[in-house]
Every structure is written in structure tokens, then in C-alpha cells.
Amino acid sequence: MTRRITGRLSLCAASAVAALTAGGAWAQSGPQIEEVIVTARKREENVQSIPVAVTAIGGEALKAAAITDLSQIAAHIPSFTYQQQNSMESEMFIRGVGSVRLNGATADPSIGTFLDEVYIGRRGSATPPIFDLARVEVLRGPQGTLFGKNIVGGAISLITAKPEPVVGGSGSISYGNYNAITTQAHITGPLTDNAAIRIALYQNSHDGYAKNIVIGQELEDLESYAGRISVSWDPTDTFKVLVTADISSDEGGGPSRHAVDDPTKPGFGFITPNLRSQDPRTNESPYPQYARRNTRGLTGRADWDIGDYTVTYVSAIREGEGRNRWTQAGAGSPPSITDSTLTQAEDYRGITQELRLASPRGDRLRWLAGLYYLNEQTDRSSRNTAKSYLPGGAGSTRDSLDGDNIFIGFGESKNYAVFGEANFDVTPDLTLTVGGRYTWDKKSFQSRGEVLSLGPTGLPNTLSPSPLLSPYNISVAKDWAEFTPKVSLDWKMAPGKMLYASASKGFKGGGWQGAAANAAGASKAYEPETAWNYEAGLKTDWFDRRLRVNIAAFYTSFKDLQVELLDDVNLTLVIANAANAKIKGVELETQAQLTREFSIFASGSVLDAKYDDYIDPLRGINYGGNKIQRTPDYQFNVGADWRREVAGEYELAAHVEYSYQDDIFWGPEETNMEDGYGQLDARISFGRQDRGWNVAVFGKNLTDKLYRASIIPFVGDEVSLFGPPRTYGVRLSGRF
């Protein structure tokens, strides 16, 4: 199947190019696809000229698509899938590589998130909303050389818009169904002859997409605020300073989980038959929920030109607090079989120091070298409160499901690295790149598990409530080190056409379980995972930059892949090292400016991602040959843009796109599955050509497709979290 789809993608791309070439479809002049400048290699470069699989989305496109968080980016990127566990645990996978949950205080994500080159170690408690960005860059594959921190699966780089020396500003407000109101604004201008400032504000709110029909609480609602201030100072032509501070706050009722029957376990659904409503947008927990998050950060950057060399120093601190309570399983006691809720808290602080030296850009040999330090401190607690209405006395299943326990962990991670990369022009058209990074990971972990209650009074409870078999208090530490090299060769075959091949290694640190059943499980570390990625790619522009076709093919070999497993005996999630995994795939991105008024775009990927000789350490089951979880065989995004001049000064525009993701398995055992699904988004706008003002009508998930963003398998049920329903509205924006 993979070969068939790969062949179709390649044939479609080749046929399109051949037909246009043979037919002389376009003249060699007219509107062009814009050049995109990225900093994927710590220098400003045209995205078409670098031997890296990277997709960039510009600030104007982000605003037009009303993208405010990372979940809305995934559909635009080949090989990128996104699921959501709760407000503090997003699940991002690129090319089959990702982290399901960061339950532990020492856990590292497989996909790195960076804000102005500063690593953000925790997804929920420290990641601000997306607003007033210059662009988003998504790099696919291991980033083990230039990016701060060791990244094994890919990097999401958020670049904020910078202060400008002339007065300007913009603003927008939108209103939609679910009483959705979103506002954004920025103003920029000079402070002095050599200093400028930029202030950006953001607000986003909407009513709940779901409701708890037991206690009447709205769920999946949002009230979010954020702000950012940046000041640039250029005291001389050779010395520049940029300081940026940001803050955000959001809250709501959190996710709504609704149980559906597990088709792989017929007759064992404990929750589903007891639900009052089968409406997936309802929740029946007896517990009130909440989701709160506060983030803040301060980043300073200095660039100093010493002759033809440039010294760059980046210093930053990021902090965040997340608090949430959400239902794991529940059907409004009684008559449910079991009600369970999880109350979590997380405090994060990350301090970054990075020093780089870059050689002159015009030399035949160009290089960049640096030193890196990151100190992360994470305080995390997770409290499980449950009631069971199963029959049975002391020592029964009912006994183990009753009670209240808490896991408290404090993790400190110190990451040191020395890195460098050199580019050498073998000929004017052939460039060799060699780089490497040596990383030291030093981690310590203090954790304790406590029983707060053995369940309802008056019952003969004797068992410690799951998942805690016995209380513990442990303190452990461990060091890891790894060298991650990279080599690539790129050949500029003709203007606008480049062929490249590369090999690179990625590394993800080890850690400890966040909620272990006993002291032995809490003390045992899981080991780092490493990956070698081999890639060949083609980046091409045709017909005076009116057609762009980029293709990348890769093969990734993993060792000690970290996989999350459900311990269905102790009812907890465990991270364990799979033996090996192999992932191979093909990615395609294309754009075509067919006429001055009409353009089309498409992207997609085909993956073959499987575990090798993987024995489940909990159950002894061989998962070798099974598909890697949460990774579709194929996915694609297609769309079109149309715009027409009206009365000389105005413009009418329309945009439509469709995204599809093939079915996925939620776990390595290949039982629970999500069918493939697609989403249709569209908008139409009218305004001045100079963008002085614009009115747009927009819609997302216009077919109101029902799909799941996460599930928890539980004795015959799939306790499911569903993605957002159809949303639509109108937006007014302007600038000066």
C-alpha cells in the first residue's frame, strides 16, 4: 500500500511538471511565489536554498487562517500529527516520532518547541498562545547540531515579529459561533534614533464545545489573554540588542471525555451502558473540572560584529504554572461502575544561556560554533481520586478502584553542549556541510507516592488504590552523554533547483516515571533514545518561480525508542524502551501560481513506520512489525486561493483547503484505532488592496466532522476526547 501511494504522489508531481513544460502553460513573467526567509540554520537564508526539510508559514498567513495554537498548524505540515490529552499534555508526532504524555518531571519531548530560539521544555505549563509572529518554521527529522537542546524528532520554531523604526500597527476582532471573540493588536515605532519598541496584545474566548450534564458545567471553553513587548537597541552599526518579555494566562473547564464502546472487547464496556446520554459532546462526571495556565518569559539577545565575524549571545528565562482537573472515566455516580478524576499541578522554570560565533557569510568555508547551557526545574503533582460501585469486599477489584492517592515529583535537568557546523563550497554549485553536537544530560529526580484515602468510610478497604501499590519516597540521579553528528551534500543543479542528501543523528534524554506503582518502579530510569536519519531531497522552482515542487525521502532507524504503555494491572502509564524501530517515508510540497488571480497548493506524506523486535516489558507480547502509534500511513492538505481587483482600490479574495489524515492506532498493540478523517476550512474576504481594512467570513471543520483527539482504553471502553466541532464567524482587521 505504501509503495502504491508513494508511486501515485511521485507520478502526480512528475505529470504536473511535464504537462506544464510541454504545453508552455505559463509565460516566463507574471506573479511569483514569494521567497521565504528562514533561520533554520541560525542564519537568514532562503528556504529553497538549504538542505533541510523545513516548512515555513508566514505571519500574514497565520493571521488569515486565525491560527492561535500548535494544534492548528499540524494539518499544513507533511508528516505532522497532533493529538491532545489535556491542557498540559499535547501529543505531537513528526515522521512517526513523538511523545504521548510528559507525565514525569524529567521527561523530554521528542518534538522541540522554540520561541525566538529559546527551548520550551513543557508543552502546557510554559507554552504561550500563537500571536504576532513573523513566521513559524517546522523542521522535520533529528535536529542534533545547531538547535539548543537535543531534539530527536523535529523542531517547531516560533519567530516573533520584531520592532520597526517607523510607526505602524494593526488590529483585528472576530466574532463567531459559541460566542467566540478573538482580538489581536500591535503597535510599533521608534523610541530614539537607534531604539524601537513593539507591543502586541491578544485575547481569545469562546463558550464550551461540550457540557457536563451531571453538574451543569461548560467544558472545552476558553478565556485567554496574552501580551508581549519587545525593545531593540542598535547603539552602533556593529552591536545590536533585542529584549523581549511576554506573559499569558488562560483558563476554562478543560477537556470533556465521553466513553464509547471498545470494539476490540465486546461485552466488557463498564461505563458506556450506564451513560445518561450518548451525545459525544456530553460529560457525566460528578466532579467539577478546570484548566488554568500562566506563562511568562524574558529573552535577551545581543549580536556583535567583530570585523567579518559575528558573536551572538542569547539569555532567557521561561516560567509557567499549569493547573487542571479532568475526568478519566465517569458516568455520574451512581450508577457508574467507576468514577475517576485526575488533579494535576505543574510549575516549570527553564534558564537558557547560549553563545555562538559565526564566520563571514561570503567565504568559501563558512562555519558556526557555540556553547549551550539549559537548566530546567519542574515540580509536578498528580492526584487520582476514584469511586467504584462494583460489588465485592476487602481485596476485591472494587477495593483497588476506590480511594485517593497522589504522586509528587521534582525534577532538575542540566543540559550542557558544545556544537558546530561548517559549510564548504567544493565547487560554486556543490556544498558539503559537516556538523556535530556533544551533549551532557545531568538529571536528578525526587518522587513520592502517598495514599490520601482508602475510599468511602464504612467499607472494608484493604488495598492501596490504583495505581499506587505501596507508598514510597525516593531520590535518584543519573548522567547521560551523546555525540550527534550531521553531514549533508547539496548540489545546485540550476537556478532555483537543488538536490541534497544528508545523514544526521538525534538524541532524546532518559528519565523516570511520573506515577509509578512502587519504589522499585519509581527508581528505575528509562534510557535515552537515539535515531539516525538518512534523507534525500529535491527543491525546485519552475517557470520564473510560478511553480514550486519540493520532495523529501527519508529513512530513520531508532534505537531504544521510548514508548508509552498502559499498565492495565496497576492502571498507570509507563514509559519503556522499545528495542528498535524503522521509519521510512516520502514528503511532497507544491505551490502553483496559475494566473495572477488564482493559485493552488498541496502537501502530503506517505510513511511506513514500524517497531522492530519489540517485546512489551509489561506483558511479554511481541509487537515487532506493528505500526508505530499515532502515525498515519498517509496524510495530505490541498487548497486554492483566488483574488480579484475591484474598483481599482479593493480586493475580493477566497481561500479553501481540505486536510485528510489516514487511520491511526492509539497504541503499539494495534487494537484501539481511529478511522481516517478529513476537515474542510474556507474563508472569503473583501477589503482594500493596501490592507488598510479587511472583512472576512470564515469557517473551520465546515462538514462538522466528529473525530477523536485522544482516548484512554479502560476495560471495554474507549474514554474519548473529541476534536472541536464546526466553527465559523466574521473578522474585521486593519492596519496603519
C-alpha positions, 0 to 999 in steps of 0.5 A: 500500500505504501509503495502504491501511494508513494508511486501515485504522489511521485507520478502526480508531481512528475505529470504536473511538471511535464504537462506544464513544460510541454504545453508552455502553460505559463509565460516566463513573467507574471506573479511569483511565489514569494521567497521565504526567509528562514533561520533554520540554520541560525542564519537568514537564508532562503528556504529553497536554498538549504538542505533541510526539510523545513516548512515555513508559514508566514505571519500574514498567513497565520493571521488569515487562517486565525491560527492561535495554537500548535494544534492548528498548524499540524494539518499544513505540515507533511508528516505532522500529527497532533493529538491532545490529552489535556491542557498540559499534555499535547501529543505531537508526532513528526515522521512517526516520532513523538511523545504521548504524555510528559507525565514525569518531571524529567521527561523530554519531548521528542518534538522541540518547541522554540520561541525566538530560539529559546527551548520550551521544555513543557508543552502546557505549563510554559507554552504561550498562545500563537500571536504576532509572529513573523513566521513559524518554521517546522523542521522535520527529522533529528535536529542534533547540531545547531538547535539548543537542546537535543531534539530527536524528532523535529523542531517547531520554531516560533519567530516573533515579529520584531520592532520597526523604526517607523510607526505602524500597527494593526488590529483585528476582532472576530466574532463567531459561533459559541460566542467566540471573540478573538482580538489581536493588536500591535503597535510599533515605532521608534523610541530614539534614533537607534531604539524601537519598541513593539507591543502586541496584545491578544485575547481569545474566548469562546463558550464550551464545545461540550457540557457536563450534564451531571453538574451543569458545567461548560467544558472545552471553553476558553478565556485567554489573554496574552501580551508581549513587548519587545525593545531593540537597541542598535547603539552602533552599526556593529552591536545590536540588542533585542529584549523581549518579555511576554506573559499569558494566562488562560483558563476554562473547564478543560477537556470533556471525555465521553466513553464509547464502546471498545470494539476490540472487547465486546461485552466488557464496556463498564461505563458506556451502558450506564451513560445518561446520554450518548451525545459525544459532546456530553460529560457525566462526571460528578466532579467539577473540572478546570484548566488554568495556565500562566506563562511568562518569559524574558529573552535577551539577545545581543549580536556583535560584529567583530570585523567579518565575524559575528558573536551572538549571545542569547539569555532567557528565562521561561516560567509557567504554572499549569493547573487542571482537573479532568475526568478519566472515566465517569458516568455520574455516580451512581450508577457508574461502575467507576468514577475517576478524576485526575488533579494535576499541578505543574510549575516549570522554570527553564534558564537558557544561556547560549553563545555562538560565533559565526564566520563571514557569510561570503567565504568559501568555508563558512562555519558556526560554533557555540556553547549551550547551557539549559537548566530546567526545574519542574515540580509536578503533582498528580492526584487520582481520586476514584469511586467504584460501585462494583460489588465485592469486599476487602481485596476485591477489584472494587477495593483497588478502584476506590480511594485517593492517592497522589504522586509528587515529583521534582525534577532538575535537568542540566543540559550542557553542549558544545556544537558546530557546523561548517559549510564548504563550497567544493565547487560554486554549485556543490556544498558539503556541510559537516556538523556535530553536537556533544551533549551532557544530560545531568538529571536528578529526580525526587518522587513520592507516592502517598495514599490520601484515602482508602475510599468511602468510610464504612467499607472494608478497604484493604488495598492501596488504590490504583495505581499506587501499590505501596507508598514510597519516597525516593531520590535518584540521579543519573548522567547521560552523554551523546555525540550527534553528528550531521553531514549533508551534500547539496548540489545546485543543479540550476537556478532555483533547483537543488538536490541534497542528501544528508545523514544526521543523528538525534538524541532524546534524554532518559528519565523516570516515571511520573506515577509509578506503582512502587519504589522499585518502579519509581527508581528505575530510569528509562534510557535515552533514545537515539535515531539516525536519519538518512534523507534525500531531497529535491527543491525546485522552482519552475517557470520564473518561480510560478511553480514550486515542487519540493520532495523529501525521502527519508529513512530513520532507524531508532534505537531504544525508542521510548514508548508509552504503555498502559499498565492495565494491572496497576492502571498507570502509564509507563514509559519503556524502551522499545528495542528498535524501530524503522521509519521510512517515508516520502514528503511532497510540497507544491505551490502553483501560481496559475494566473495572477488571480488564482493559485493552488497548493498541496502537501502530503506524506506517505510513511511506513513506520514500524517497531522492530523486535519489540517485546512489551516489558509489561506483558511479554507480547511481541509487537515487532512489525506493528505500526508505530502509534499515532502515525498515519500511513498517509496524510495530505492538505490541498487548497486554492486561493483566488483574488480579484481587483475591484474598483481599482482600490479593493480586493475580493479574495477566497481561500479553501483547503481540505486536510485528510489524515489516514487511520491511526492506532492509539497504541503499539498493540494495534487494537484501539484505532481511529478511522481516517478523517478529513476537515474542510476550512474556507474563508472569503474576504473583501477589503482594500488592496493596501490592507488598510481594512479587511472583512472576512467570513470564515469557517473551520471543520465546515462538514462538522466532522466528529473525530477523536483527539485522544482516548484512554482504553479502560476495560471495554471502553474507549474514554474519548476526547473529541476534536472541536466541532464546526466553527465559523464567524466574521473578522474585521482587521486593519492596519496603519 
